[in-house]
């Protein structure tokens, strides 16, 4: 398993570099072919390379991704290593160890009939070219297992917040900031009012649909020169919601924003990106996983609920497919300098997955 993990980690696969993602997809395809005994379909959508195996009519879907957030050259500063039971390297935790565990789990089964595997190349940037692939397969299946890294201590992920992204553009009017600022319409000032209004939206949604919604202004810019009243300001907004009602309510309120200064104008773009993965989609599969873990002599798995980060599990659950997430690596540091995997956990996690798939074939 460590040799296979090294092979994947040392083939860098930064999401924005489609050539690198294509190289990584080739390595994933070769490794999967060796372990599964079947050739995959390689799918290139808008330049992004995904890999899919299907063994008969699909009943169980396994989902992972091979792209990472680490720019090409990160191996120089974060080299592959295994020391004292800890594997390190770009993307080792999120989520190349999960792919290795998946391949070895499936390789241990006497038959792969009914199994479908999809390894996408753009999950880290929102799954723009793969969402329809994930959803189409999930609609055909009775269960989806997502090989994203586990929660703290190996916990499975039984719910994830839905994700929405918005752009708020304020259009004002330029004027000389020193000679006649009163003739301008200050887009930066208007944007400040909108930021305060967005904070109020989060309070309103949490009051009416329950706690857990966050509305976070992130990137902001305004103006063209230091002595000019800004004619335009732009803001990116990150929204995380615990349920569908909160996502709908937040969307409606953001689209209802109006200028504080009636002379300015607003333009709202974007919207929901990933639906919530709600607990109801995972509760039966989690109970099955806990039962299997006990029979295998593993410690109780535990679960992490209302996880803020999104995954393709949001999409599988969103189309009605029972989904269990966080079945991948045990470790820490996704997207961070201390990203690592505890290697001793890889074989038992692989056995757990094999028994889960076998129970549903």
Backbone torsions as a table, in degrees:
resi	resn	phi	psi	omega
1	UNK	NA	-39.2	-179.9
2	UNK	-67.3	-36.7	177.3
3	UNK	-64.0	-40.6	178.2
4	UNK	-67.7	-36.9	178.4
5	UNK	-65.7	-42.3	177.3
6	UNK	-59.4	-41.0	-179.9
7	UNK	-59.6	-40.8	-178.9
8	UNK	-75.4	-43.1	-175.7
9	UNK	-67.1	-37.0	-176.9
10	UNK	-80.8	-1.8	169.2
11	UNK	-102.9	95.0	-172.8
12	UNK	-64.9	147.4	-172.0
13	UNK	-146.9	57.8	177.5
14	UNK	-61.6	128.1	-172.9
15	UNK	-53.0	-38.8	-174.8
16	UNK	-76.5	-13.0	-178.9
17	UNK	-101.7	94.5	-173.7
18	UNK	-65.7	-28.6	176.6
19	UNK	-67.4	-42.9	177.4
20	UNK	-65.0	-39.2	178.5
21	UNK	-64.2	-38.0	177.7
22	UNK	-64.5	-41.0	176.8
23	UNK	-62.1	-44.0	179.5
24	UNK	-62.9	-41.3	178.8
25	UNK	-59.6	-36.8	178.2
26	UNK	-64.4	-41.7	179.8
27	UNK	-66.8	-43.6	177.8
28	UNK	-59.7	-44.6	-179.3
29	UNK	-61.8	-42.7	-179.9
30	UNK	-66.6	-42.1	180.0
31	UNK	-65.4	-44.7	178.7
32	UNK	-64.1	-38.7	178.7
33	UNK	-62.7	-42.6	179.9
34	UNK	-63.0	-39.7	-175.0
35	UNK	-87.9	-31.2	-176.3
36	UNK	-96.5	-19.4	178.7
37	UNK	77.1	18.1	179.2
38	UNK	-142.1	146.2	178.7
39	UNK	-79.1	138.6	177.8
40	UNK	-87.8	169.6	165.5
41	UNK	-93.6	127.8	174.3
42	UNK	-97.3	123.3	-174.2
43	UNK	-116.5	122.8	178.0
44	UNK	-111.6	116.2	-178.1
45	UNK	-121.5	115.9	-178.8
46	UNK	51.1	40.3	175.8
47	UNK	86.5	-5.1	-177.8
48	UNK	-102.0	133.9	-172.5
49	UNK	-102.7	125.4	177.9
50	UNK	-120.1	158.1	-177.1
51	UNK	-129.8	133.9	-176.7
52	UNK	-137.0	133.8	170.6
53	UNK	-114.6	137.5	175.8
54	UNK	-134.3	126.3	-179.2
55	UNK	-117.1	88.9	-177.4
56	UNK	76.7	-176.6	178.5
57	UNK	-57.5	124.6	-172.5
58	UNK	-70.2	134.2	174.1
59	UNK	-124.9	-31.6	179.7
60	UNK	-124.0	124.7	-178.5
61	UNK	-107.0	129.4	172.7
62	UNK	-112.6	127.6	-172.4
63	UNK	-122.3	133.5	173.2
64	UNK	-150.2	179.1	176.0
65	UNK	-139.6	150.4	-179.6
66	UNK	-110.9	-3.5	175.5
67	UNK	-81.3	157.4	179.5
68	UNK	-134.3	170.3	177.9
69	UNK	-87.8	-2.2	-171.7
70	UNK	-87.7	120.3	178.6
71	UNK	-60.5	154.3	178.2
72	UNK	-59.2	135.0	-175.2
73	UNK	102.3	-5.4	-178.9
74	UNK	-66.8	-22.1	176.4
75	UNK	-62.1	-23.3	178.6
76	UNK	-67.7	-41.0	-177.9
77	UNK	-94.6	-21.9	-179.4
78	UNK	-131.2	68.6	-173.0
79	UNK	-68.1	154.5	172.6
80	UNK	-61.3	133.8	176.2
81	UNK	-157.7	154.2	170.8
82	UNK	-133.2	118.1	-178.1
83	UNK	-146.5	128.2	178.7
84	UNK	54.6	40.2	176.2
85	UNK	77.3	15.5	-179.6
86	UNK	-123.7	122.3	176.4
87	UNK	-98.3	136.4	-179.3
88	UNK	-130.9	158.3	178.3
89	UNK	147.3	158.9	-176.5
90	UNK	-63.1	120.4	178.7
91	UNK	83.3	6.3	-175.9
92	UNK	-64.7	-38.1	-179.9
93	UNK	-88.5	-40.1	-177.1
94	UNK	-121.0	90.0	-4.6
95	UNK	-143.3	43.9	-172.9
96	UNK	-71.4	-30.0	174.3
97	UNK	-64.8	-33.2	176.7
98	UNK	-63.2	-37.0	177.3
99	UNK	-65.3	-43.2	179.4
100	UNK	-62.8	-45.7	178.4
101	UNK	-59.4	-40.0	179.4
102	UNK	-63.9	-49.3	-178.6
103	UNK	-60.6	-42.8	-178.6
104	UNK	-70.7	-33.5	175.6
105	UNK	-62.1	-48.2	-178.3
106	UNK	-68.0	-34.3	179.4
107	UNK	-63.8	-23.4	-177.7
108	UNK	-84.5	-10.0	-177.3
109	UNK	-81.2	146.0	178.8
110	UNK	-68.9	-24.6	179.1
111	UNK	-147.6	147.7	176.0
112	UNK	-108.3	15.4	-179.3
113	UNK	-57.7	129.4	179.1
114	UNK	87.6	0.2	-177.3
115	UNK	-96.6	137.2	172.7
116	UNK	-127.6	133.8	179.9
117	UNK	-120.1	128.9	175.5
118	UNK	-127.3	120.7	177.5
119	UNK	-116.5	110.8	-172.4
120	UNK	-95.0	165.8	-176.3
121	UNK	-116.1	13.1	-178.2
122	UNK	-145.4	23.2	-178.4
123	UNK	-61.1	-38.5	-175.7
124	UNK	-67.1	-15.4	179.7
125	UNK	-116.3	25.6	171.5
126	UNK	101.7	0.0	177.1
127	UNK	60.8	36.1	-176.7
128	UNK	-60.1	-37.8	-178.5
129	UNK	-96.4	-9.2	-175.8
130	UNK	-112.9	-8.8	-175.8
131	UNK	-55.4	-44.4	-177.3
132	UNK	-66.3	-31.6	176.7
133	UNK	-65.3	-45.9	179.7
134	UNK	-61.8	-48.6	-175.8
135	UNK	-67.5	-40.9	-179.3
136	UNK	-61.9	-42.2	178.8
137	UNK	-70.0	-40.1	-178.7
138	UNK	-61.9	-34.7	179.5
139	UNK	-63.3	-23.8	-177.4
140	UNK	-90.8	-8.8	-167.9
141	UNK	-112.2	156.4	178.4
142	UNK	-88.0	-15.5	180.0
143	UNK	-160.2	150.4	175.2
144	UNK	-128.6	131.9	175.7
145	UNK	-113.7	126.6	-174.8
146	UNK	-109.3	125.8	-172.6
147	UNK	-92.4	27.1	171.4
148	UNK	-63.0	156.5	179.9
149	UNK	-59.9	155.3	-177.9
150	UNK	-72.8	170.9	170.0
151	UNK	-80.6	-173.1	-178.2
152	UNK	-54.2	131.7	177.2
153	UNK	72.0	12.4	-179.8
154	UNK	94.5	9.1	-177.2
155	UNK	-62.1	140.2	172.1
156	UNK	-76.5	159.9	-177.1
157	UNK	-107.4	108.3	-173.6
158	UNK	-96.0	-8.6	171.8
159	UNK	-158.3	148.7	176.1
160	UNK	-133.0	145.8	175.6
161	UNK	-68.9	148.2	169.6
162	UNK	-73.3	156.3	-174.7
163	UNK	-125.1	133.9	172.5
164	UNK	-132.8	146.6	176.6
165	UNK	-127.4	135.8	-179.9
166	UNK	-130.9	154.5	168.6
167	UNK	-118.8	130.6	176.6
168	UNK	-114.8	119.0	178.2
169	UNK	-114.0	128.2	175.9
170	UNK	-106.0	129.6	176.0
171	UNK	-111.7	119.5	178.3
172	UNK	-118.8	-137.7	177.9
173	UNK	-147.0	134.3	-179.3
174	UNK	-76.6	151.6	173.1
175	UNK	-161.3	163.0	178.4
176	UNK	-69.3	125.2	-174.1
177	UNK	-69.1	-20.9	-179.0
178	UNK	-101.1	-39.7	-174.2
179	UNK	-81.7	-44.8	-174.5
180	UNK	-150.6	59.6	-179.0
181	UNK	-60.1	-26.7	-179.1
182	UNK	-64.4	-19.5	178.9
183	UNK	-83.6	-8.3	178.6
184	UNK	-92.3	168.2	170.5
185	UNK	-121.4	106.6	-168.1
186	UNK	-77.8	106.3	-178.5
187	UNK	-67.4	-30.2	179.3
188	UNK	-67.3	-43.0	177.6
189	UNK	-63.2	-43.1	177.9
190	UNK	-61.9	-39.5	179.7
191	UNK	-63.5	-36.5	177.8
192	UNK	-60.0	-40.8	176.5
193	UNK	-63.7	-39.6	-179.5
194	UNK	-67.3	-35.2	176.9
195	UNK	-62.8	-41.7	176.8
196	UNK	-65.9	-36.8	178.0
197	UNK	-65.5	-36.6	178.5
198	UNK	-65.2	-37.2	176.7
199	UNK	-62.2	-38.3	179.1
200	UNK	-67.4	-33.7	178.0
201	UNK	-60.5	-44.4	178.9
202	UNK	-59.7	-43.0	179.3
203	UNK	-61.9	-41.7	-178.7
204	UNK	-65.0	-46.0	-178.9
205	UNK	-63.4	-44.4	-179.9
206	UNK	-64.3	-32.4	178.5
207	UNK	-68.9	-37.1	-172.8
208	UNK	-95.8	-27.2	-176.3
209	UNK	-118.3	0.5	-178.8
210	UNK	103.4	161.4	-173.8
211	UNK	-71.7	162.3	172.8
212	UNK	122.2	-15.7	-179.6
213	UNK	-80.8	134.2	174.1
214	UNK	-123.8	136.7	175.8
215	UNK	-123.9	107.4	-169.2
216	UNK	-119.6	110.7	170.2
217	UNK	-64.0	135.1	-177.9
218	UNK	-120.1	-93.9	-178.0
219	UNK	-76.3	134.7	178.4
220	UNK	-139.2	144.3	176.3
221	UNK	-151.4	153.4	178.8
222	UNK	-159.6	148.7	170.4
223	UNK	81.6	169.6	-177.8
224	UNK	-124.4	-36.5	176.3
225	UNK	-140.7	162.3	-174.0
226	UNK	-70.0	-18.4	-178.0
227	UNK	-113.6	26.0	-179.7
228	UNK	-126.3	133.3	172.4
229	UNK	-59.7	125.0	-176.2
230	UNK	-61.7	127.7	177.0
231	UNK	-90.2	-14.2	-178.1
232	UNK	-148.7	144.4	173.5
233	UNK	-140.8	144.6	-177.7
234	UNK	-130.2	144.0	-178.7
235	UNK	-139.9	135.8	170.1
236	UNK	-99.6	141.9	-176.3
237	UNK	-129.6	127.1	178.4
238	UNK	-104.5	125.8	-179.2
239	UNK	-121.0	132.5	174.1
240	UNK	-125.4	132.7	-174.2
241	UNK	-133.4	145.8	-179.2
242	UNK	-81.8	-18.5	-176.8
243	UNK	-152.8	171.0	-176.3
244	UNK	-64.5	-38.4	-179.4
245	UNK	-62.8	-40.9	178.9
246	UNK	-66.5	-37.7	179.3
247	UNK	-65.8	-43.1	179.1
248	UNK	-65.0	-44.1	-178.4
249	UNK	-65.3	-43.6	179.1
250	UNK	-62.6	-42.9	179.5
251	UNK	-60.0	-45.3	-179.2
252	UNK	-62.5	-42.8	-176.9
253	UNK	-70.7	-37.5	178.5
254	UNK	-66.2	-41.2	179.9
255	UNK	-69.8	-16.9	179.3
256	UNK	-90.3	2.2	178.3
257	UNK	-58.0	140.3	178.5
258	UNK	-130.1	153.4	-178.2
259	UNK	-62.5	139.0	171.0
260	UNK	-69.7	-41.4	174.1
261	UNK	-93.4	113.4	-174.8
262	UNK	-62.7	-14.1	179.2
263	UNK	-80.8	-18.7	178.5
264	UNK	-86.8	165.8	175.8
265	UNK	-132.2	153.1	-179.0
266	UNK	-117.9	147.9	170.7
267	UNK	-131.4	124.2	-178.9
268	UNK	-109.2	125.9	177.1
269	UNK	-124.3	170.3	178.1
270	UNK	86.8	-161.3	-177.2
271	UNK	155.4	-163.7	-179.3
272	UNK	-59.0	135.6	177.8
273	UNK	-107.6	-48.4	177.8
274	UNK	-128.2	130.9	175.1
275	UNK	-70.4	161.2	177.6
276	UNK	-67.6	145.2	165.4
277	UNK	-94.6	104.0	-174.3
278	UNK	-91.9	157.2	-174.0
279	UNK	-57.3	-33.2	-178.3
280	UNK	-62.1	-24.3	-179.5
281	UNK	-77.0	-16.7	-172.1
282	UNK	-120.6	-9.6	-168.4
283	UNK	-62.2	-40.5	-179.3
284	UNK	-70.9	-40.9	178.5
285	UNK	-67.5	-35.7	177.7
286	UNK	-66.0	-41.2	177.5
287	UNK	-61.2	-40.6	177.4
288	UNK	-63.1	-43.6	-180.0
289	UNK	-62.8	-42.3	178.8
290	UNK	-63.0	-40.2	178.5
291	UNK	-64.3	-44.5	179.3
292	UNK	-64.2	-43.5	179.8
293	UNK	-58.6	-41.5	179.1
294	UNK	-63.7	-42.0	179.9
295	UNK	-67.3	-27.8	178.0
296	UNK	-84.9	-1.8	-179.3
297	UNK	79.7	17.2	178.6
298	UNK	-84.4	157.0	173.6
299	UNK	-67.2	156.4	176.0
300	UNK	-51.5	136.3	-173.1
301	UNK	-72.4	-40.9	-172.8
302	UNK	72.8	167.7	-179.3
303	UNK	-143.6	150.6	175.6
304	UNK	-111.9	120.9	-176.7
305	UNK	-108.3	156.8	177.4
306	UNK	53.9	42.3	177.7
307	UNK	-63.7	135.3	-174.7
308	UNK	-73.9	-32.3	-179.4
309	UNK	-77.5	144.8	178.5
310	UNK	-90.3	164.0	174.3
311	UNK	-150.7	178.4	176.1
312	UNK	-69.5	-12.9	171.6
313	UNK	-62.3	-28.4	174.0
314	UNK	-60.1	-39.3	-178.2
315	UNK	-73.4	-41.8	-179.8
316	UNK	-64.2	-43.2	177.6
317	UNK	-67.0	-34.1	-177.4
318	UNK	-64.1	-24.1	177.6
319	UNK	-99.5	12.0	172.7
320	UNK	94.3	10.3	-179.3
321	UNK	-91.0	122.9	174.5
322	UNK	-52.6	132.9	-168.2
323	UNK	-137.3	135.5	172.1
324	UNK	-125.1	125.9	-172.8
325	UNK	-113.8	168.0	176.5
326	UNK	76.5	25.0	-179.0
327	UNK	-84.1	2.3	-175.9
328	UNK	-85.5	-139.4	-169.1
329	UNK	-67.9	153.5	169.2
330	UNK	-105.0	125.0	-177.9
331	UNK	174.0	-138.8	-177.7
332	UNK	-169.4	168.5	168.9
333	UNK	87.6	28.4	176.9
334	UNK	-53.4	128.1	177.3
335	UNK	69.9	9.6	-173.8
336	UNK	-121.6	166.0	-177.9
337	UNK	-61.0	-29.0	-176.7
338	UNK	-94.6	20.4	179.6
339	UNK	-55.5	129.6	-178.1
340	UNK	-161.0	163.8	178.4
341	UNK	-127.6	138.9	173.4
342	UNK	-85.6	107.7	-168.6
343	UNK	-66.0	-29.9	-178.4
344	UNK	-64.8	-20.0	-179.0
345	UNK	-84.3	-12.6	-173.9
346	UNK	-65.6	-47.5	178.8
347	UNK	-62.0	-47.1	179.3
348	UNK	-64.4	-34.9	176.6
349	UNK	-65.9	-35.8	177.5
350	UNK	-66.0	-42.3	178.1
351	UNK	-63.2	-41.7	177.7
352	UNK	-57.0	-47.1	-179.1
353	UNK	-63.7	-41.6	179.6
354	UNK	-58.8	-43.9	179.3
355	UNK	-67.6	-35.8	177.3
356	UNK	-63.4	-48.3	179.9
357	UNK	-62.7	-46.0	-178.8
358	UNK	-59.8	-33.7	-179.7
359	UNK	-69.2	-19.8	-174.2
360	UNK	-113.7	-2.7	-179.4
361	UNK	-66.6	NA	NA
